[in-house]
């Protein structure tokens, strides 16, 4: 889920494959698999003419839920391990 969130966050600014690949620390083949899955699930769109990816409304909704859950979990994780 973390990788999906990183890819979607990258696509909020309409980006190409290279930037998403570097942001998510993925190889080209790994990224390609994620992009296919994200497009098939309706979270990401590809603009053929400009060759860029952009997040969909459904993808934005996913990110909102992901960030909400992350905020709920992260504070207790830091307290548990004494990082605060």
Backbone torsions as a table, in degrees:
resi	resn	phi	psi	omega
1	UNK	NA	-33.8	179.9
2	UNK	-62.2	-42.3	-179.8
3	UNK	-65.7	-42.1	177.3
4	UNK	-58.5	-45.3	-179.9
5	UNK	-62.8	-40.7	179.2
6	UNK	-63.8	-44.0	179.3
7	UNK	-62.7	-46.4	-179.4
8	UNK	-65.1	-40.0	177.3
9	UNK	-62.6	-38.3	177.3
10	UNK	-62.0	-37.6	-174.8
11	UNK	-79.4	-2.5	176.2
12	UNK	-68.9	-21.0	178.7
13	UNK	-102.7	15.5	-177.8
14	UNK	54.0	91.7	-174.5
15	UNK	-125.9	168.5	174.9
16	UNK	-94.1	179.3	-177.1
17	UNK	-63.1	-39.1	-174.8
18	UNK	-60.9	-46.5	-179.1
19	UNK	-64.4	-41.9	178.2
20	UNK	-64.1	-39.4	-179.7
21	UNK	-61.0	-45.7	179.7
22	UNK	-70.3	-40.0	179.6
23	UNK	-62.1	-38.1	-176.6
24	UNK	-94.7	-0.9	-178.5
25	UNK	55.0	49.6	-179.3
26	UNK	-117.0	154.7	170.8
27	UNK	-76.2	168.0	179.1
28	UNK	-60.7	-44.3	-179.6
29	UNK	-64.1	-40.7	177.3
30	UNK	-62.8	-46.4	-179.7
31	UNK	-60.4	-43.0	-179.0
32	UNK	-56.9	-41.8	178.5
33	UNK	-63.6	-43.4	177.7
34	UNK	-64.0	-42.2	-178.8
35	UNK	-62.5	-40.8	177.5
36	UNK	-61.2	-48.5	-178.3
37	UNK	-63.8	-41.2	-179.1
38	UNK	-68.5	-36.1	176.7
39	UNK	-69.5	-42.8	179.4
40	UNK	-63.3	-31.1	-180.0
41	UNK	-87.7	-3.4	176.7
42	UNK	81.5	16.2	180.0
43	UNK	-90.3	-18.4	-174.0
44	UNK	-141.6	144.0	177.1
45	UNK	-122.1	149.0	176.5
46	UNK	-113.4	127.9	177.4
47	UNK	-96.4	107.8	-173.7
48	UNK	-58.1	-47.0	-175.8
49	UNK	-63.8	-40.9	-178.0
50	UNK	-94.7	-11.2	-179.5
51	UNK	58.3	40.6	177.3
52	UNK	-125.0	161.2	177.8
53	UNK	-108.4	147.0	175.1
54	UNK	-141.5	149.6	-179.1
55	UNK	-75.5	145.5	177.8
56	UNK	-93.7	174.0	175.1
57	UNK	-60.6	-39.7	177.3
58	UNK	-63.1	-39.5	177.0
59	UNK	-64.7	-39.1	176.8
60	UNK	-63.7	-39.8	178.2
61	UNK	-63.2	-42.3	176.5
62	UNK	-57.9	-46.4	-179.4
63	UNK	-62.3	-39.7	178.1
64	UNK	-61.1	-45.8	179.2
65	UNK	-66.7	-43.8	178.9
66	UNK	-58.1	-47.6	-179.4
67	UNK	-66.1	-36.0	177.5
68	UNK	-63.8	-47.1	178.9
69	UNK	-63.7	-42.1	178.8
70	UNK	-59.6	-41.0	178.5
71	UNK	-67.5	-31.7	177.3
72	UNK	-71.1	-36.0	-174.8
73	UNK	-87.5	-39.6	-172.0
74	UNK	-58.9	-47.3	-178.6
75	UNK	-57.6	-42.7	-179.5
76	UNK	-68.3	-32.3	177.6
77	UNK	-63.7	-45.2	-179.9
78	UNK	-66.4	-39.0	178.8
79	UNK	-65.4	-39.5	-178.4
80	UNK	-62.0	-38.1	-177.1
81	UNK	-101.7	6.3	174.8
82	UNK	70.8	31.1	-178.3
83	UNK	-91.8	0.2	179.8
84	UNK	-98.9	NA	NA
